[in-house]
Amino acid sequence: MPEDDDDDKKKLADSLRKRLTERLAPMLADPRNRLRTVVAAKVLSIVSREIGQGQPRSEAEWASLKQTVAGQEGAAELVASLETALKAYAEELRTRVAAGEMEEAGARAAAVKVIQVGLLRKLGLIDPVPEG
């Protein structure tokens, strides 16, 4: 049975590698898309830690993100607004959970999902919501 699990894992890894090569690699050839992807990965990590897990903010993570976008037009302002918004959201979440207005695990999970989708849309990494 463990051999079957190994085969399944190898098939899954091969499939993922193929998809990344076919779909993601061409997109990352564009430097703007590459930067957006790096920024998204860093911000999603911060969101997961600060909002999803409720850990304190890390100045080092934010400094790294700011360094990544240094010199990119409008990027510093975007990062500053994200930082301010996440700090305020984390504080509001803590306050509402402490007041018993929401269940912490569910509220954190829902918040992370909403923030992730919004961020990926804002960065142009997923399709916008169709108007209709």
N, C-alpha and C positions, 0 to 999 in steps of 0.2 A: 504493500500500500504506500509506503513512503516514496517509492520510486515513481508512482503515479502522481503524487504531490509535486515531486521535483519536475516531472514532465509538464505538468500544468503550469507551474511557476515559470519554466523556461518558455513555454508557448506564450504566456501572458507578457513576459519581458520582451520576447521577440516582436510581438504585436505592437507593444508600446513603442519600441525602438523604431519600427517601421512607420508608425503614425507620426512620431516626432520628426523623423527624417523627411517624410513626404509633406507634412503640413507646416510644422513649426520652423524647420531650418530655412526654407525660402523666405518666410516672413522676417526672420531675424537677420537676413542679409541687409535689410534696410536699417541703417544706424538709429533712426528715430524709433522704429519698432523694438529694436534691441534695448534702447534706453527705457522705453515704456515698460518693457517686460521686466527689466531689472528693478525699476522703481516699484512696479506692482508687486513683485515678489517680496521686496523689503517692507512695503507698507502692509501687505497681507500678513507677514510675519509679526509685525508690530501689533496689528489689530487682533490677531489670534492671541498674542500674549497679554496685551493690556485689557482688551475687552473680553475676549473668550475665556481667558484664565484668571483675569482679575489681578494680574501681577502689576507692580508699580512700573511707571514709565522708566525707560532706560535712556538716559542722555546720550550714551554711546551709540545706540541704534539710530536715534534721530540725527546725531552728528554725522554718522556714516551715510544716511540718506541724503542729507544736505550736501555732503561732499560729492556724492554720486551725481547730483544734478547741477553742481556749480558750473556757471557759465552758460547754462541752457536758458534761453529766453522764457520768462514767465514761470520757470520751474521752482525757483526759490519761493515765490509767492504761493504757489500751489502747495508746496511742502509745509510752509508756515500755516496756511489755512487748514490743511489736514491735521497738523499737530494740535492746533487750537481746538478744532472740532472734536478730535478724539479725546483730548483732555477733558473737555466739557461733557462729552457723552459718558465717559468713564465715571466722572464725578456724579452725574445725574443718575446713572445706573446704580452706583453705590448707595446714594441717598434713597432711591426708591426701594431698593432691596432691603435696606436697613429699616425703612418705614413699614415693611411688610406688604408693599403694594404689588410686588412681583416675586415670583420664585426665581432664585438666582440662576440656576443652571439653564433653565429654559430661556430666560431673558437674555443671558449671555450668548447662547447658541443662536437664537433668532437675530440678535443684533449683529453678530459676526456675519451671518449669511447675508443680511441686508446690506451691510457695509461692503462686503466683498463684491457683490453683484454691482452695486453702485460705482465702486472704484474701478472695476474692470470695464464698465461701460464708459465712464468718464475718460479713461485712458485709451479708449478705442480698441480694447483687446477682446471685447465681445460685442455682438450686435446690439444696437439700441432697441428699446422697446418700440414695437411697431405702433404707429399712430392709427387710430381707427375708431 
